[in-house]
Amino acid sequence: MGKSVPQNIVGPVVRKIRYGKGWTQAMLSARCARAGWDIGENTISKIEAQVRCVTDSEIVFLAQALKVREQELFPARS
C-alpha cells in the first residue's frame, strides 16, 4: 500500500513557524483558543503531519495565533 495523499499543504509550514518561535503544540493550541478556535494539541499534531484537512477559516485562526499573514502559511511556489 502506497503513501496516503496529504490532507493539507500548510502543516509543514505551521510546524516550521511554530518551531521557529520556540512554541510547543500546547502553546499553539492555547494561542488558537485565545483567537477563538478551540483546538487541542492532538489536532495540531494531525495538521502538522498533514493527516487532517484545514478549512479556510482555520487558516485565519492559525495565522492569528502564529502572528503571521495567512499567505505565509502556504509553501513557497517554485
C-alpha atoms as an extended CHARMM CRD file, in Angstrom:
* protein
*
        78  EXT
         1         1  MET       CA              0.0000000000        0.0000000000        0.0000000000  PROA      1               0.0000000000
         2         2  GLY       CA              1.4120000000        3.4060000000       -1.0230000000  PROA      2               0.0000000000
         3         3  LYS       CA              1.7560000000        6.5760000000        0.9500000000  PROA      3               0.0000000000
         4         4  SER       CA             -1.5030000000        8.4050000000        1.5740000000  PROA      4               0.0000000000
         5         5  VAL       CA             -2.2360000000       11.7430000000       -0.0490000000  PROA      5               0.0000000000
         6         6  PRO       CA             -1.5200000000       14.7640000000        2.2120000000  PROA      6               0.0000000000
         7         7  GLN       CA             -4.7230000000       16.3230000000        3.5400000000  PROA      7               0.0000000000
         8         8  ASN       CA             -3.3150000000       19.8690000000        3.6480000000  PROA      8               0.0000000000
         9         9  ILE       CA             -0.3270000000       21.8150000000        2.3600000000  PROA      9               0.0000000000
        10        10  VAL       CA              0.1100000000       24.1480000000        5.3270000000  PROA      10              0.0000000000
        11        11  GLY       CA              1.0380000000       21.6040000000        8.0100000000  PROA      11              0.0000000000
        12        12  PRO       CA              4.8000000000       21.5700000000        7.4910000000  PROA      12              0.0000000000
        13        13  VAL       CA              4.8460000000       25.3760000000        7.3230000000  PROA      13              0.0000000000
        14        14  VAL       CA              2.8170000000       25.6360000000       10.5450000000  PROA      14              0.0000000000
        15        15  ARG       CA              5.3340000000       23.3020000000       12.2250000000  PROA      15              0.0000000000
        16        16  LYS       CA              8.3050000000       25.2890000000       10.9150000000  PROA      16              0.0000000000
        17        17  ILE       CA              6.8810000000       28.6210000000       12.1180000000  PROA      17              0.0000000000
        18        18  ARG       CA              5.9330000000       27.1280000000       15.4930000000  PROA      18              0.0000000000
        19        19  TYR       CA              9.4270000000       25.6430000000       15.9420000000  PROA      19              0.0000000000
        20        20  GLY       CA             10.9600000000       28.9610000000       14.9120000000  PROA      20              0.0000000000
        21        21  LYS       CA              9.0670000000       30.6730000000       17.7070000000  PROA      21              0.0000000000
        22        22  GLY       CA             10.1060000000       28.0070000000       20.2130000000  PROA      22              0.0000000000
        23        23  TRP       CA              6.4820000000       27.0730000000       20.9070000000  PROA      23              0.0000000000
        24        24  THR       CA              5.1080000000       23.6640000000       21.8210000000  PROA      24              0.0000000000
        25        25  GLN       CA              1.9250000000       22.3320000000       20.2720000000  PROA      25              0.0000000000
        26        26  ALA       CA              0.2430000000       23.0780000000       23.6120000000  PROA      26              0.0000000000
        27        27  MET       CA              1.3320000000       26.7110000000       23.3690000000  PROA      27              0.0000000000
        28        28  LEU       CA             -0.0410000000       26.9950000000       19.8330000000  PROA      28              0.0000000000
        29        29  SER       CA             -3.2720000000       25.3520000000       20.9890000000  PROA      29              0.0000000000
        30        30  ALA       CA             -3.6210000000       27.9470000000       23.7630000000  PROA      30              0.0000000000
        31        31  ARG       CA             -2.9530000000       30.8030000000       21.3270000000  PROA      31              0.0000000000
        32        32  CYS       CA             -5.5760000000       29.4150000000       18.9380000000  PROA      32              0.0000000000
        33        33  ALA       CA             -8.0650000000       29.3170000000       21.8300000000  PROA      33              0.0000000000
        34        34  ARG       CA             -7.3520000000       32.9780000000       22.5990000000  PROA      34              0.0000000000
        35        35  ALA       CA             -8.0100000000       33.7580000000       18.9220000000  PROA      35              0.0000000000
        36        36  GLY       CA            -11.3920000000       31.9990000000       19.2150000000  PROA      36              0.0000000000
        37        37  TRP       CA            -10.6640000000       28.4830000000       17.9290000000  PROA      37              0.0000000000
        38        38  ASP       CA            -10.8690000000       25.6500000000       20.4660000000  PROA      38              0.0000000000
        39        39  ILE       CA             -8.3320000000       23.1510000000       19.1290000000  PROA      39              0.0000000000
        40        40  GLY       CA             -6.3260000000       20.5660000000       21.0030000000  PROA      40              0.0000000000
        41        41  GLU       CA             -2.6850000000       19.5740000000       20.7310000000  PROA      41              0.0000000000
        42        42  ASN       CA             -3.6770000000       16.2980000000       19.0740000000  PROA      42              0.0000000000
        43        43  THR       CA             -5.4240000000       18.1600000000       16.2520000000  PROA      43              0.0000000000
        44        44  ILE       CA             -2.4380000000       20.4710000000       15.7810000000  PROA      44              0.0000000000
        45        45  SER       CA             -0.2530000000       17.3720000000       15.5530000000  PROA      45              0.0000000000
        46        46  LYS       CA             -2.5400000000       15.9600000000       12.8510000000  PROA      46              0.0000000000
        47        47  ILE       CA             -2.4660000000       19.2480000000       10.9210000000  PROA      47              0.0000000000
        48        48  GLU       CA              1.3180000000       19.4030000000       11.0670000000  PROA      48              0.0000000000
        49        49  ALA       CA              1.5400000000       15.7580000000        9.9490000000  PROA      49              0.0000000000
        50        50  GLN       CA             -0.8330000000       16.5500000000        7.0550000000  PROA      50              0.0000000000
        51        51  VAL       CA             -3.3730000000       13.9060000000        8.0940000000  PROA      51              0.0000000000
        52        52  ARG       CA             -6.1580000000       16.4320000000        8.8140000000  PROA      52              0.0000000000
        53        53  CYS       CA             -7.7550000000       18.8950000000        6.4220000000  PROA      53              0.0000000000
        54        54  VAL       CA             -7.6130000000       22.5910000000        7.2810000000  PROA      54              0.0000000000
        55        55  THR       CA            -10.5280000000       24.8620000000        6.3750000000  PROA      55              0.0000000000
        56        56  ASP       CA            -10.1340000000       28.4230000000        5.1770000000  PROA      56              0.0000000000
        57        57  SER       CA            -11.4450000000       29.7990000000        8.4860000000  PROA      57              0.0000000000
        58        58  GLU       CA             -8.9360000000       27.6330000000       10.3610000000  PROA      58              0.0000000000
        59        59  ILE       CA             -6.1430000000       29.1480000000        8.2430000000  PROA      59              0.0000000000
        60        60  VAL       CA             -7.2110000000       32.5490000000        9.5820000000  PROA      60              0.0000000000
        61        61  PHE       CA             -7.0940000000       31.3250000000       13.1900000000  PROA      61              0.0000000000
        62        62  LEU       CA             -3.6990000000       29.6700000000       12.6990000000  PROA      62              0.0000000000
        63        63  ALA       CA             -2.2840000000       32.8430000000       11.1640000000  PROA      63              0.0000000000
        64        64  GLN       CA             -3.5980000000       34.9590000000       14.0440000000  PROA      64              0.0000000000
        65        65  ALA       CA             -2.2300000000       32.5430000000       16.6290000000  PROA      65              0.0000000000
        66        66  LEU       CA              1.1650000000       32.3430000000       14.8940000000  PROA      66              0.0000000000
        67        67  LYS       CA              1.2190000000       36.1220000000       14.2900000000  PROA      67              0.0000000000
        68        68  VAL       CA              1.7660000000       35.8110000000       10.5370000000  PROA      68              0.0000000000
        69        69  ARG       CA             -0.2160000000       36.6850000000        7.4110000000  PROA      69              0.0000000000
        70        70  GLU       CA             -2.3880000000       33.8970000000        6.0230000000  PROA      70              0.0000000000
        71        71  GLN       CA             -0.2520000000       33.7660000000        2.8590000000  PROA      71              0.0000000000
        72        72  GLU       CA              2.8110000000       32.8800000000        4.9380000000  PROA      72              0.0000000000
        73        73  LEU       CA              1.2170000000       29.5530000000        5.8940000000  PROA      73              0.0000000000
        74        74  PHE       CA              1.3680000000       28.2930000000        2.3170000000  PROA      74              0.0000000000
        75        75  PRO       CA              4.5550000000       26.7450000000        0.9280000000  PROA      75              0.0000000000
        76        76  ALA       CA              6.5780000000       28.8510000000       -1.4840000000  PROA      76              0.0000000000
        77        77  ARG       CA              5.9790000000       28.0320000000       -5.1260000000  PROA      77              0.0000000000
        78        78  SER       CA              8.9280000000       27.1000000000       -7.2600000000  PROA      78              0.0000000000
